[in-house]
Amino acid sequence: MEEKKFQPFIPADKVVPEFTVFSVVLGILLAVIFGGANAYLGLRVGMTVSASIPAAVISMGVIRKILKRDSILENNMVQTIGSAGESLAAGAIFTMPALFMWATEGLCEVPSLVEIGLIALIGGLLGVLMMIPLRSALIVKEHGVLGYPEGQACAEVLMAGEEGGSSSSTVFAGLGIAAAYKFITDGLKLFPSEVDWTIPAYKGSGVGVDVLPALAGVGYICGARVSSYMFAGSTLAWFVLMPLIALFGSDLVIYPATDTVSQLWAAEGTWGLWDTFIRYIGAGALAAGGIISLIKSLPLIVKTFASAFRDYGKGSVGTLRTEQEIPVKAVLLACLAITLFMWLYPGIPVNSVGAVTVLVFGFFFATVSSRMVGMIGSSNNPVSGMAIATLLIATLMLKSTGTDGAEGMVGAIAIGSVICIIAAISGDTSQDLKTGFLLGATPKKQQYGELIGVSVSAVTIGAILYLLNAAWGFGGDELGAPQAMMMKMVIEGVMGGDLPWALVFTGVFLAVFIEILGLPVLPVAIGIYLPFHLNAGIMAGGLVRWLVEKRKYSSEKAKNDVIQSGVLYTSGMIAGEGIVGIILAVLAVITVNDRSVGEIIDISGSFSLGNIGGLVAFGLLLVSIVLYAHKGAGSTKKAKN
C-alpha cells in the first residue's frame, strides 16, 4: 500500500489523549517491572521476551476498569514506554555482568551504580536517537514491504480493544500463579525447583528438569520448534559430549581441570563435567553462532545501510500530527554531545578510540537492527553477533593502542555494552513506531516516550544487577549469565587470557557443523551452553504450545485467539517469576541475627515434597497454561480433541 493512501486507525486530523500523566506513570512502572523481570530471566535462561503486548493489555485493563475511559493512543504510549525497559535490560545483561565477574576475580573494581547507569543511559538514548531519522525511510516509505511483525501484532491487540479487560486478567492470572509458585519453590522450598538424577549405567550423563514457571513460559512463547533446537543442543552435550569425555578422558587431566576426569566425576558428578568442560564448548558455539548469523546477514546489512544512509534525515516535512518528529538537527547534536560526554567523563571507562567506535558502530548497527527486525522480527535479530563483532574489533583496537590488560578488558566491555543496548533499543523503537504508524500515533510523542522509558530503566538496571549479584553472583548455578560469560571469554581470549582453546574451538566447529546441517545455530548453541535441566523446562512449555496448536478449532480465528491468550498468560508467568525472583534476592541479602531472611523462611530442612512433588507441581502448572489459554480466549467450547 502506498504511503499517501494509507489511513491509520486514528486519522491524522483527530486528537485523542496520548501523552498523558497517567500513560507516562503507568508506562514507567511497567518499564521497571518488565525490565527487572527480563533481567532476571535473561541472566538465568539466556533469553528475554517482548513486553509490548503484555504492557498493552495491562494498560487497556487498567485504563478501562479504573479510569473508565478509552484511548487507544494512550494505551500505545504505555506499551511504548514499558517495552523500553525490557529492551534495555536485554542489552545490559548480555555484557555488564562480566564486570562483576572480573571484580570477583580481583581484576577490577566493582562497577558503581553511577557507572552502570550512565553506560546503560548512553546506549539507550543513542539507540532511540539514531533510529528517529530512519522512521520515514523504514516505517513509512517501506510500509507493506517491511512487516515489523511484533509491531503489527501489538497494533492488532490494541485495535481489538473491546477484548482488553479479559486479556489483562489473563496476564494478571499468570503473574499471580507464577509468583505464588516461585515463592513456594524457591522461597519456602517446599519442593526443589530443580529435579535431578544421575544415570550410573551411562557414566557422564544425567537427566532432570528445572520446574519453574518462566521456563515453561519461554518455551510456550518460543514454540515447539525453537524449544526443540535448544533441547537438541542440551541432549548433544549431556548424552554425547559428556559421556565421551568421561569414557576417553577417564584417567586424563584435561585443562582447565586440575584432577582426572574420573576424580572430577566422583567428586562433582555431571555438574562438574558440565561446569569444567561443556561451558567452554558452549561458549565457542555461541560465539561462532553469533558471527555466522551476522555473516549470513551481510548482504542485507550492506543493502540496508546504503539505502538508509541515502535517506538518513529525510524525514517527513508535513505538518500533519502523524508526521511530527523530533528534528533531525536536534538528534544529531544530541548524539554528538552524548559521545563527547562518554569520552570526557572520567567515570566511564571509554577513551577517545572507544567513543569513536561507539558512534560509528552504534549508527551502523542501529540501522541494521531497525531494518532486520522489520523483516525477520526482534526475536531473530542477531544482537549477540553484533556485540561479539564489536567486542573483537574494540578489543583489538584498544590493545593495539596500548590499552590492554584489565583496563582494556573493562573498556571493551563498556563499549560492547553500549553497542548491545543500541542494537536492542533501536529494534524495539522500530517496532513501537510501526505500531504507532498503524494506529495513527504522534511520532514525536512516541519518541519522547521511548526516551523516558530508557532513562528510567537505565536508573534502575544498576540496582537490579547489584541486587542479583549480592544475592547469588553471576556465572553460577542460579544466574549463569550465558551471554555475559561468553563476552567475557572473547575479551580475555583476545587480550591473551589463558583459555582452554581446544574446548572453545570444539564448540566453534560444532556450530559450523550445525550450520552445514541447515539448523539454526544460535538456539542449538544456547542449548549446548545451558544445562539440560533448564532446557528440559523450556521444552515442556514448547510441547504445551504444540498440543494447543494441534487441537481442532471451529475456525482459524478461534485457534489464534487461544494461542494468543496462552502467550498473554505465559508472559504474565514470566513477569511473576521475575518479580518474585528479585524479591527473594532482597530477602537473601537482608540478615536477622546473622541469618538471611531467605534462610529463615526456608522450610526444606523440616519438610519437603521432594523431586516427585516438584514434577507434580510443574505438571499442574503446564495444565494451567492450557486452561487459561482457552478461558482467556473464550474458546473452550470451540476446541475439541
N, C-alpha and C positions, 0 to 999 in steps of 0.2 A: 504494500500500500504506500502511495506517495505521501510525503510529509504533509503537503498542503491539504490533502484530502482526509487526513486522519483527524478524527474528533475524539478527544478524551472523554472519560466518563463524566467529569465535571467541566463544562465549557469554560473557555478562557475568560469570557465576559461575566462569569458568575463568581461571586466572592462568598466563601463559606469559612467558618472557623478553621484555622490551620495551625499557625504558630502561636499557641495559647500557653498560658502559665501551666495549666493542667497537663497539656501534652508534653511540655518540657519536663515537668517534675516527674510524671509517670515514666517518661522515656528514660530519664536519668536513673530512676530506681531500677528499671528493668535492665539497663546497661550494666549496673553494678551487680545485680543478681545473676544475669546470664553470663557476664564476664567472669565472675568468681566461679560459677558452676563449670563453665567451659575450661577455665584454667585448671581446676581440679581434674576434670575429665581428661583433658589433653595430656596432663602430666602422668596420669595413671594409664591411659589407654593409648595415647599417641594420636588421637583423632579428636576433632571438635565437630560440633553440629551447628547449623544455622539457627539463629534466634529470631529471624524476621517473622515467620508465620506464628510461632507461639506468642511473640510480643504483640502481633497484630490482633490475635483473637483475645488475648487478655485485655488489651486496650478496648476492644469492642464490648466485651462483657462489662468492664468497669464503667465505661462512659455511658452505656445504655442503662445499666441497673442502678448505678449510684447517682450519676448526674442527670439521668433521664433526658439525654439529648443524643443526637446522632449527626456526626460529621465524619465522613469517610476520610477527608484530608487531615483531620485531627488524629484519627487512628493511624494514618500513614506516617504522620510526624512521630508518633510514639514508637512505631517499629523502626523508623529511620534512626532515631537516637538510640533505641535499645539494642539494635543489632550491631551498632558500632562497638559496644563493649565486648561482645563475643569475638569480633574480628581482631580487635587489638589484643585481646588475651591470647588468641591463637598465634599471632605473630610473636608475642613476647615469650610465651612458654617454650617455643621451639629453639630459643637461643639463650635467654638470660639465666636459666638455671645453671648453665656452665660456669658462670661467675661464682655462684655459691659453692659449686663442687671444687673449683680451684682454691677458693678460700679455705675449705675444709682440708685440702691437701697442703695448705700453707704457701701457695704460690702467689696469692694476692690478698688484699683486704676484702672483707665482706662489702659488697656494694651498698651504698647508703640509699635510703628511701628517696632522697632527692635525685641521686644519680639514676636510679631505675625509672623514676617518674619522668625525668627530663628526656631520657632516651626514648621511652615509650611515647611521650608527648611529641617529640620531634618526628618520629616515624608516623604517628597518627595524623598530625597536621599536614605533613608533606604528602601522605597518601591521599588525603581529601583534596588538598590544593592542586596537586598535579593532575588529578582526574577532572577537575572542573572545566578546563578549556577543551577537554576531549568530548564533553557531553554532546555538543552539536554534531560532531563527526560520527560518533559511535552510537549514541542513543537515538538521535533524531534522524539524521540522514540515512542511517542504515536500519531504520525500523522495517521489520519484515525480513531483513537479512540476518541480523544478529538477534537470536531469540532471547537471551538472558533468562534462562528457564526459571531460576529461583525468583527473579523479579516479577516475571509474569505470573507465577504461581501465587505469590503474595498478593498481587493485584486482584487475581480471581477470588481469593479468600475474602479480601476486603469488599469486593463488589457483591459478593454473596452475603452481605451484611445482616440480612434477616436471620441467618443461622448463627450469628455471633455469640449469643448468650449460651446456647448449648455447647458450642465449640469451646468457649472459655471454661466452662465447667468441666469439660473433658481434660483440658490441660491441668486444671487445679486438682482434679481427682488423681491424675498420675503423679503430680507433685506431692500430694499428701500421702498417698500409699507408699511411694518410694521413700519419702522422708521417714515415715514410721518404720519401714522395713530396714532402712540403713541404720537407724538408731538402735534397733533391736539386735542386728547382727554385728555391727562394728562399735556400738556404744555399750550396750548391755552384754553383748557377746553371748546371747542365748544359744546361738549356733554359729559355727565358723563361717566366715564369708568365703573361705577357700577350702574346697573339698579336695583332698589329695591322697593318692595311693601310688606306691611304687609297684613295679612288676618284677619280682625276684627272678622269674624264669627268663626274663629278657633284660639282661643287665644293661644299664644305661638309660632305660626308658621309664616313663611314669605317665600317669593319667590323672586328670582331675578337672575341676571347673570352678571358676570364681562365680559364686551365686549372688551377683549384685544387679540391682535394677538398671544402672547406667549401661552395663554391658548388653543386657537384653534390649535396651532402648536403642543403642548404637546399631546392633545387629538388625533390628526391625527397620530402622530408618535407612540403613545402607542396602538392605535387601539380601536375599539368599546368595546371589552371585558374588558380590563383593565379600560377604562374610565367608563364603566357601574358599575364596582365594587366600584370605588371611588364615583360615583354618588349615588349608593345604600347606602353607608355609610352616606353621607350628608342627604339623604332622611330620613334615620332612625333617625338622630339627630334632624333635623328641623321639621319633621312631626310626630314623635313618642315621642322622649325623651323630647323635649322642651315643647310640649303641655301637656305631663303628669306632668312635673314639675309645669307648670302654673295651671293645674287643681287641683292636690292634695296638692301642696305647697302654694296655694294662700295666706293663712294667716300666713304662717310659715316663720321664718328666718332660712334659710338653709346656713350653713357655706360653703364657705367663704363670703357670702353676709352679709351685716350689716342691711339691710332692708328686709321687707317681699317680697315675690316673686311678689305680686300684685304691691307693690310700685316700685320695680325694673322694672317691665313691663311698668308701667305708665311713668316712667322717661326715660328709655332707649330702650324699645321695645325688639324686637327679639335679637338685638345685645347685650343687657345687659344680657339676659339669656345665650346666646352663650358664651360670654366672662367670665361670672361668673361660669358657671357650665360645659358646654359642652367641653371646652378646657381641663379641668382636666379629664373628661371621655375619651376624645380622646387621651390624653397623656398616660393614663393607657392602652388603647387598642393598641397604637403604641408600647409601651414598651413590652407588652405581645406578640404582633405580631412578634417583632424582636427576642425575646427569643424563641418563638415557631419555627420560621424558622431556628434558629440556632440548636435547639434540633433535628428537623427533619433531619438536615444535618449531625448530629453527626456520623452515620456510614460511610458516605462518607468522612467526615473530618478525622476520625481515619485512614481509609484506605489510604487516600491521604497523610497524614502526615507520616505514617510509610513507604510508598513506596518512597516518595520524600526524606525522611531522609536517606534512604539507598543509594539513587542515588545522594544525595546532593554533589555537587562539582565534579562529574564525567563528566565533560564537554567534548566536542569534542576535540580530540587531533590532528586532522588532520591539514594539512597546507593549505587546500583549502580556498579561500576567504570567502565562505559561512559558514565556521566553526570557523572563528576567533572571539574570545570573550575577554572581559576584564578578566585577570587572576583571578582565584578564590582566590588566596592568597591576592591579592590586594583588592578584595571585602571584605574579612573577616577582614583585617586590617582596612579598611575604616569604616566598621560597628562598630568595637571596638572603634576607635578614635571618631566617632560621639557620641557614647553612653557616653564615658568619658567626652566629651565636654558638653553634655546635663546635666550631673550630676554636673560638676565643675563650669560651667559658671554661675555667680550669677544672670544674667538677665533672666534665665529660671527657673520657679518655680517647678523644679523637683529635688527631693532628690535622694539619692542612691537607696532607695527602688523603687522609681518611674522609675529610669533609668534601673534597672534590669527588672522591669515589662515590660517596653517598648521593651527591647531587646528580652525577652522570648516570649511575646505575639505578638510582631511585626513579628518575624520569623514564629511563628505558623500561624498567620492569613495571612501573605504573601503567605505561602504555600497553605493554604486553599483557599484563594481568587483566586490564579493563577489556581488552579485545577477546582474550581467551575465555573469560567467564561468560561472555556473550555467546560464544559458540559451543562450549562444552560444559558450562556450568561451574560454579565455585568449587564443588567437591572434587573436580578433576583438574583444578588449577595447580600446576607444579610449583607451589611456593617453596617447598623444601629444596627442589632442584635449583631454583633461582638463588636461594640463600647459600647453598653449597658452592655454586659457581662464584658468587660474590666473595664468600669466605676464602676460597682458594686464591682468587686474584688479589684480594685485600691483604691476605697474609703474606703472599709473595712480594707485594709492593712494599709493605711495611718492613719485611725482612731485608729487602734489597736497599732500603734507605736507612738501614741501621737500627730500626726499631724492632728488636727481637726479644726473645725470652718471655718472661711473664708480662712485661709491658706490651710487647707486640701481640701476645695472645689476647689480653684484655681489650686492646684497641681493635683487634679483628672481630671479636665477638660483639663489641659495641656497634661497629659498622654493620655486621651481619644482622644484628637485632633491628636496627633502623630500616634496613632494606627489606627484611622479612615482614615487618609491620607495614611498610609502604605497600608491598605487594598484596598483603591480606586486606588492608583497608581500601585500597583503590578498587579491588574486585568487589568488595561489599558496597562501596559507594556507587559503583556502576549498577549493581542490581537494584539498589534503593532508588536511584534516579530513573531507572527503567520503570519501576513500579509507579513512581510519581508521574512519569510521562504518560503512562496509560490511564492514570486516574485523573490527570489534569491538575497536579500539584504545582506550586510555585517553586521553580528550581532553586532560586536564591534562598528561600526559607529552608528548603531541604538541606542545602549546603551548610547553612548556619547550624542546622540540627546535627549534621554529621560532625562539625567542628566541636559542638558542645559535647556530643557523645564520646568522642575520642579524648577530649580534655578531662572529663570526669573519670573515664576509665583509666587514663594514664595516672591519675592521682591515686586510684585505689589498687592498681595492679601490684605496685611495690609492696603495699601492706599485705596483700594476699600471698605473694611469694615469700615474704618474710615469715608469715604465719605458718605456711605449709612447710617451709624449711625448718623452722623451730620445732614443729611437731614431729616430723618424720624424716626430714632431709630428702635431697634429690638423688636419684640414681639407685635407690634401694628397692625393697620389695613393695612398699606402699605406693611410692611415686617414682616409677622407673625413668620418667622424662626421656623417652627414646630419642626424639629429635635433638634435644639439647646434648645428650650424651654423644650422639653421632657428630654434631658440630664440634664438640669438644675434641673428639678423636681426630677429626680432619685437621683442626688447627694445630694440635700437638704433633701430628704427623708431619705437617709442612714445616713447622718450626724445629723439627729434629728430635721430637719426643721418641721415647723408646716404646714403640707399639709392636704388638705381635703381628707383623705384616703378613705372615703366612696365613693366619686366620682371616685377616681383613681381605686379602686377595682371594681367598676361597669364597668369601661372600660376594666379591665383585664378579667372579666368573660364574657363580651360581646365578646371579642376576642376568648376566649375558645369556646363559643357557635358558633361563625362563623367558627372556625376550625372544630368543630363537623359536621357542615353542609357541609363541604368539599369545602368551598370557600377560596380563598387566603386571608389571614388575613391582610397583610400589606396594600394592596390597599384599602380595606374596612375601616381599621383603619385610614388611611390618610384621607379618605372621612369623617369620623366622626369628626376628629380634625379640618379640614379646613372648611371654610364657604361654605354653599350651593351654593352661587353665583359663587364662584371660580370654584367649581367642575361642575357647570352647563356649564361654558365656555369650560371646558375640554371635557365634554360630547358632546358638539356641534361639536368639532373637531373630536371626535370619530365617531359620526354619519356620518360626511362627508366621513371619511375613509371607513365606512361600505357601503355607497352608491356607492363609487368608486369601491369597490371590487365586488359589486353585479351586476354591469353593464356587458353586454355581450361583449366579445372581440373575435377577429379573432383567437387568439392563447394565450396560457399561457404566452408566452414571451411578447406579447403586453400588457397583463394585468399587469405583473410585472414591465414593463417599466413605465406605467402610475403611479402605486403605488409608485415606487422608485422616480419618478420625483416629486410627491407630497411630499415625505419625504424631498427631497432637498429644495423644495420651503418653506415648513414649518420650516425646520432648519434655513433657511435664515430669516424667520419671527421672530423666537425666538432670533436670534442674533441681528436683527434690533431693537426689543423692548428693549433688554438688553442694547444695546449701548445707545439708547436714554434715557432709564431709568437712566443710570449713568450720562449722560449729564444734565438731569433735576435735578439730585441730586447736581451737581455742581452749577447749577443756583439757587437752593434752599438755598445754603449757601453763595452765593455772594450777598452783600447788596449794594443798592444805595439809599442814603437819607433815611436810616433806613427801607428800604423795600427790600426784596429779589427780585432778577431778576425774580424768579419764580412767585412771586405775581404780578409783573409788567406786565408780558406777559399774565396773566390770564384775559380772556375777559368774563368769565361766569357771572360777575356782570351786564354786559350791554346786553349780547346776549347769548342765549344757545338754542340748538335744543332739549334739554330735553331727557327724557327716550326713547321716540319714535325714536328720531334721533339716539340715541345710538344703539337701536335694528336694525334700518335700516342699519346703517354703518357696524355693525357686520355681518348682513346678506350678505351684499356685499362682505365683507372680506371672508366669507365662500365660496361664489361663486367663488372668485378669486382662491381659492385653487384648485377647480375642473378644472377651465380653465387652470391654469398653469401646473397642473398635466398632462393634455392632450397635451398642447402646448409644454411643455418641453420634453415629450416623443415622440412627433411627431406621436401620435396615435389617433388623434381626429376622423379621418375617420374610424378607426377600431372599435370604441366604438359605441354601439347602446343601446337605452333604452330598 
